[in-house]
Amino acid sequence: MPLFQLILIALIQGVTEFLPVSSSGHLILLPGLTQMEDQGQVIDVAVHVGTLFAVVLFFWSDVKIGLLGLPRALTGRLDSDGARLAMGLIVATIPTVILGAILHFTGLSDALRSITVIGWTMLGFGLVLYVADRFAPERKSAGSWGLKDAFIMGLWQMLALIPGTSRSGITITGARHLGYTRLDAARLSMLMSIPTILASAVLLGADTTFADQPGLLADAAIAAVLSMLAALAALAIMMRLLRTISFAPYVIYRVVLGIILLVVAYQG
């Protein structure tokens, strides 16, 4: 695969995975709106692994606490911050894993990969994010995240299986709807991405093969590293900006792109 295309794919995935603008939607649009060939599952898995490393590195202090609490969580002892965080992430991930597996093995996930679907989800869920961010109170912190809120955010996260929705966007919407501050809504959303991206990579990786594809492993490694670097930069910028601004710039971008895509879809 040409190096330029690898760089473009890695930048798109790395930048959009954690911004509320939909990485999957942008990756689908790349071959759909250009003459480039589809990058395939191997590269998709690679860039997802890259962003997984990025969020683990960026939120390592939280990840470490969760990992240390995981054994206690698995035995039902939710008597520490780490155990409660680990169990919350497990609970929040289960709905998406179940629905994701159903869509994957029935082939319904491929049926949703269209410019029309992405246009409507970009527009619609962008407006939903605006309403939640504009009118929901900021009265909760990540430290008060319980299993009930984790499950509710997990249900919101299921909607991200529709291309163009944005996993980070919809979970941030859910968190803001529940009353979490902007920074903590983003933080919880990013932590929720770790088991979700891992499950997605495993599911896609099970169907991946390097046979008869010389050079693909090297392409995948390049894409993974570049997407990790892009994601780290995107995370740093977003978390810093959220201290002073709302999610309005992302909403505007989603609405404008959604309208453009719908015009292209219905005129075509």
RODO-2510 file (C-alpha; in nm, 4 decimals, decimal comma):
residues 268
     n   res          X          Y          Z
     1     m     0,0000     0,0000     0,0000
     2     p     0,1391     0,3466    -0,0832
     3     l     0,2984     0,5220     0,2145
     4     f     0,0834     0,8314     0,1556
     5     q    -0,2347     0,6255     0,1965
     6     l    -0,1011     0,4589     0,5142
     7     i    -0,0207     0,7990     0,6613
     8     l    -0,3642     0,9332     0,5660
     9     i    -0,5464     0,6338     0,7172
    10     a    -0,3403     0,6489     1,0369
    11     l    -0,4014     1,0228     1,0752
    12     i    -0,7753     0,9852     1,0166
    13     q    -0,8061     0,7021     1,2694
    14     g    -0,5722     0,8582     1,5235
    15     v    -0,7303     1,2026     1,5156
    16     t    -1,0958     1,1011     1,4916
    17     e    -1,1047     0,7967     1,7248
    18     f    -1,1224     1,0110     2,0357
    19     l    -1,2801     1,3249     1,8937
    20     p    -1,6622     1,3092     1,8810
    21     v    -1,6689     1,3002     1,4990
    22     s    -1,6591     0,9233     1,4164
    23     s    -1,3404     0,7479     1,3083
    24     s    -1,5230     0,4582     1,1418
    25     g    -1,7335     0,6981     0,9385
    26     h    -1,4257     0,8818     0,8121
    27     l    -1,2443     0,5594     0,7263
    28     i    -1,5442     0,4385     0,5263
    29     l    -1,5667     0,7726     0,3476
    30     l    -1,2001     0,7680     0,2422
    31     p    -1,2338     0,5014    -0,0320
    32     g    -1,5972     0,5993    -0,0900
    33     l    -1,5161     0,9577    -0,1851
    34     t    -1,1736     0,9020    -0,3434
    35     q    -1,0159     0,6660    -0,5927
    36     m    -0,8184     0,4898    -0,3194
    37     e    -0,8692     0,1187    -0,2639
    38     d    -1,0251     0,0028     0,0607
    39     q    -0,7509    -0,0468     0,3191
    40     g    -0,8881    -0,3824     0,4362
    41     q    -0,9226    -0,5381     0,7803
    42     v    -0,5514    -0,5806     0,8499
    43     i    -0,4888    -0,2060     0,8396
    44     d    -0,8141    -0,1412     1,0247
    45     v    -0,6967    -0,3673     1,3078
    46     a    -0,3514    -0,2045     1,3062
    47     v    -0,4771     0,1524     1,3422
    48     h    -0,7198     0,0438     1,6144
    49     v    -0,4323    -0,1165     1,8065
    50     g    -0,2371     0,2065     1,7656
    51     t    -0,5156     0,4148     1,9181
    52     l    -0,5541     0,1555     2,1948
    53     f    -0,1908     0,2080     2,2965
    54     a    -0,2429     0,5837     2,2809
    55     v    -0,5315     0,5934     2,5265
    56     v    -0,3566     0,3493     2,7616
    57     l    -0,0461     0,5703     2,7649
    58     f    -0,2394     0,8969     2,8012
    59     f    -0,4574     0,7719     3,0879
    60     w    -0,1983     0,5364     3,2378
    61     s    -0,2648     0,6473     3,5969
    62     d    -0,6336     0,5518     3,5636
    63     v    -0,5519     0,2366     3,3674
    64     k    -0,3057     0,1254     3,6353
    65     i    -0,5661     0,1735     3,9090
    66     g    -0,8192    -0,0274     3,7067
    67     l    -0,5752    -0,3094     3,6355
    68     l    -0,4798    -0,3372     4,0027
    69     g    -0,8472    -0,3510     4,0957
    70     l    -0,9434    -0,6030     3,8264
    71     p    -0,8791    -0,9190     4,0367
    72     r    -1,1019    -0,7864     4,3158
    73     a    -1,3690    -0,6829     4,0641
    74     l    -1,3745    -1,0295     3,9080
    75     t    -1,4350    -1,1827     4,2511
    76     g    -1,7156    -0,9373     4,3269
    77     r    -1,5248    -0,7312     4,5843
    78     l    -1,5988    -0,3724     4,4826
    79     d    -1,4312    -0,2224     4,7879
    80     s    -1,1698    -0,0066     4,6150
    81     d    -1,1619     0,2647     4,3494
    82     g    -0,9739     0,0320     4,1145
    83     a    -1,2217    -0,2523     4,1560
    84     r    -1,5188    -0,0218     4,0949
    85     l    -1,3520     0,1298     3,7878
    86     a    -1,2666    -0,2130     3,6446
    87     m    -1,6188    -0,3462     3,6995
    88     g    -1,7691    -0,0297     3,5543
    89     l    -1,5664    -0,0718     3,2358
    90     i    -1,6701    -0,4374     3,2103
    91     v    -2,0380    -0,3533     3,2560
    92     a    -2,0175    -0,0665     3,0047
    93     t    -1,8553    -0,2885     2,7416
    94     i    -2,0847    -0,5928     2,7518
    95     p    -2,3819    -0,4441     2,5563
    96     t    -2,1584    -0,3277     2,2716
    97     v    -1,9725    -0,6598     2,2510
    98     i    -2,2999    -0,8542     2,2282
    99     l    -2,4567    -0,6315     1,9635
   100     g    -2,1266    -0,5987     1,7771
   101     a    -2,0912    -0,9749     1,7523
   102     i    -2,4485    -1,0071     1,6245
   103     l    -2,3962    -0,7425     1,3556
   104     h    -2,0601    -0,8892     1,2556
   105     f    -2,1673    -1,2506     1,2186
   106     t    -2,4988    -1,1685     1,0493
   107     g    -2,3325    -0,9339     0,8017
   108     l    -2,5592    -0,6467     0,9022
   109     s    -2,2581    -0,4292     0,9842
   110     d    -2,1629    -0,4183     0,6159
   111     a    -2,5157    -0,3106     0,5198
   112     l    -2,4773     0,0041     0,7307
   113     r    -2,1576     0,1192     0,5572
   114     s    -2,3079     0,3823     0,3274
   115     i    -2,2663     0,7557     0,2756
   116     t    -2,6381     0,8060     0,3406
   117     v    -2,6245     0,6366     0,6810
   118     i    -2,3094     0,8255     0,7787
   119     g    -2,4624     1,1553     0,6684
   120     w    -2,7713     1,1099     0,8852
   121     t    -2,5781     0,9857     1,1897
   122     m    -2,3224     1,2659     1,1610
   123     l    -2,6021     1,5225     1,1527
   124     g    -2,8462     1,3654     1,3976
   125     f    -2,6085     1,2565     1,6718
   126     g    -2,4169     1,5819     1,6371
   127     l    -2,7352     1,7684     1,7333
   128     v    -2,8000     1,5209     2,0176
   129     l    -2,4508     1,5942     2,1529
   130     y    -2,5196     1,9685     2,1345
   131     v    -2,8432     1,9388     2,3313
   132     a    -2,6856     1,7211     2,6022
   133     d    -2,3797     1,9438     2,6328
   134     r    -2,5795     2,2671     2,6269
   135     f    -2,8555     2,1824     2,8727
   136     a    -2,7304     1,9027     3,1014
   137     p    -2,5947     2,0073     3,4416
   138     e    -2,2316     1,9502     3,5412
   139     r    -2,2784     1,7981     3,8859
   140     k    -2,0999     1,4621     3,8672
   141     s    -1,7323     1,3665     3,8605
   142     a    -1,5656     1,0498     3,7340
   143     g    -1,5076     0,9472     4,0947
   144     s    -1,8823     0,8992     4,1431
   145     w    -1,9170     0,6671     3,8408
   146     g    -2,1228     0,3677     3,9505
   147     l    -2,2474     0,0495     3,7841
   148     k    -2,5856     0,2016     3,6960
   149     d    -2,4279     0,4910     3,5081
   150     a    -2,1740     0,2540     3,3524
   151     f    -2,4544     0,0360     3,2150
   152     i    -2,6472     0,3372     3,0841
   153     m    -2,3357     0,4666     2,9093
   154     g    -2,2817     0,1160     2,7729
   155     l    -2,6263     0,1313     2,6127
   156     w    -2,5369     0,4667     2,4570
   157     q    -2,2136     0,3127     2,3316
   158     m    -2,4080     0,0462     2,1412
   159     l    -2,5269     0,3186     1,9029
   160     a    -2,1649     0,3681     1,7947
   161     l    -2,1925     0,0457     1,5941
   162     i    -2,3847     0,2527     1,3391
   163     p    -2,1174     0,4143     1,1169
   164     g    -2,0917     0,7887     1,1603
   165     t    -2,2258     0,7895     1,5168
   166     s    -1,8824     0,8177     1,6872
   167     r    -1,8070     0,6000     1,9886
   168     s    -1,6509     0,8859     2,1817
   169     g    -1,9237     1,1261     2,0730
   170     i    -2,2138     0,9086     2,1809
   171     t    -2,0585     0,8059     2,5142
   172     i    -1,9729     1,1681     2,5914
   173     t    -2,3343     1,2526     2,5053
   174     g    -2,4517     0,9838     2,7464
   175     a    -2,2192     1,1051     3,0202
   176     r    -2,3244     1,4690     2,9782
   177     h    -2,6895     1,3596     2,9811
   178     l    -2,6197     1,1914     3,3177
   179     g    -2,4713     1,5148     3,4505
   180     y    -2,0953     1,4556     3,4309
   181     t    -1,8653     1,7509     3,3723
   182     r    -1,7201     1,7918     3,0224
   183     l    -1,3718     1,6828     3,1267
   184     d    -1,4938     1,3808     3,3224
   185     a    -1,7392     1,2846     3,0476
   186     a    -1,4465     1,2793     2,8043
   187     r    -1,2269     1,0934     3,0535
   188     l    -1,4857     0,8204     3,1122
   189     s    -1,5472     0,7934     2,7393
   190     m    -1,1761     0,7462     2,6722
   191     l    -1,1416     0,4803     2,9436
   192     m    -1,4463     0,2989     2,8023
   193     s    -1,2691     0,2878     2,4671
   194     i    -0,9951     0,0565     2,5983
   195     p    -1,1962    -0,2674     2,6368
   196     t    -1,4166    -0,1722     2,3405
   197     i    -1,1258    -0,1185     2,1001
   198     l    -0,9589    -0,4339     2,2335
   199     a    -1,2746    -0,6388     2,1699
   200     s    -1,3103    -0,4870     1,8227
   201     a    -0,9473    -0,5625     1,7363
   202     v    -0,9846    -0,9229     1,8524
   203     l    -1,3051    -0,9669     1,6512
   204     l    -1,1544    -0,8178     1,3357
   205     g    -0,8225    -0,9911     1,3943
   206     a    -0,9893    -1,3312     1,4022
   207     d    -1,0766    -1,2861     1,0338
   208     t    -0,7392    -1,1396     0,9403
   209     t    -0,4641    -1,3212     0,7564
   210     f    -0,1244    -1,2150     0,6268
   211     a    -0,1034    -1,5046     0,3835
   212     d    -0,0146    -1,4189     0,0238
   213     q     0,0149    -1,0523     0,1193
   214     p     0,3876    -0,9720     0,1279
   215     g     0,4714    -0,6486     0,3003
   216     l     0,1357    -0,6255     0,4770
   217     l     0,2874    -0,6786     0,8203
   218     a     0,5226    -0,3847     0,7666
   219     d     0,2339    -0,1694     0,6434
   220     a     0,0339    -0,2621     0,9524
   221     a     0,3217    -0,1736     1,1853
   222     i     0,3674     0,1675     1,0207
   223     a    -0,0048     0,2387     1,0383
   224     a    -0,0214     0,1362     1,4060
   225     v     0,2672     0,3610     1,5130
   226     l     0,1415     0,6602     1,3158
   227     s    -0,2150     0,6240     1,4454
   228     m    -0,0828     0,6021     1,8036
   229     l     0,1125     0,9271     1,7631
   230     a    -0,1822     1,1031     1,5989
   231     a    -0,4178     0,9824     1,8719
   232     l    -0,1868     1,1015     2,1501
   233     a    -0,1779     1,4475     1,9931
   234     a    -0,5568     1,4534     1,9461
   235     l    -0,6167     1,3463     2,3068
   236     a    -0,3823     1,6112     2,4444
   237     i    -0,5435     1,8863     2,2395
   238     m    -0,9030     1,7854     2,3137
   239     m    -0,8551     1,7447     2,6897
   240     r    -0,6815     2,0840     2,7056
   241     l    -0,9463     2,2614     2,4970
   242     l    -1,2311     2,1198     2,7073
   243     r    -1,1062     2,3242     3,0015
   244     t    -1,2156     2,6408     2,8212
   245     i    -1,4620     2,5516     2,5438
   246     s    -1,7657     2,3283     2,4917
   247     f    -1,8220     2,0560     2,2323
   248     a    -1,9797     2,3124     1,9964
   249     p    -1,6905     2,3142     1,7412
   250     y    -1,7237     1,9370     1,6974
   251     v    -2,1009     1,9688     1,6643
   252     i    -2,0622     2,2305     1,3915
   253     y    -1,8173     2,0085     1,2042
   254     r    -2,0523     1,7087     1,2292
   255     v    -2,3564     1,9042     1,1119
   256     v    -2,1754     2,0607     0,8148
   257     l    -2,0194     1,7281     0,7082
   258     g    -2,3507     1,5483     0,7542
   259     i    -2,5344     1,7949     0,5310
   260     i    -2,2633     1,7698     0,2635
   261     l    -2,2748     1,3892     0,2699
   262     l    -2,6552     1,3833     0,2432
   263     v    -2,6421     1,6190    -0,0548
   264     v    -2,3843     1,3930    -0,2226
   265     a    -2,5833     1,0787    -0,1383
   266     y    -2,9206     1,1978    -0,2619
   267     q    -2,7884     1,3733    -0,5711
   268     g    -2,5970     1,0604    -0,6700
***
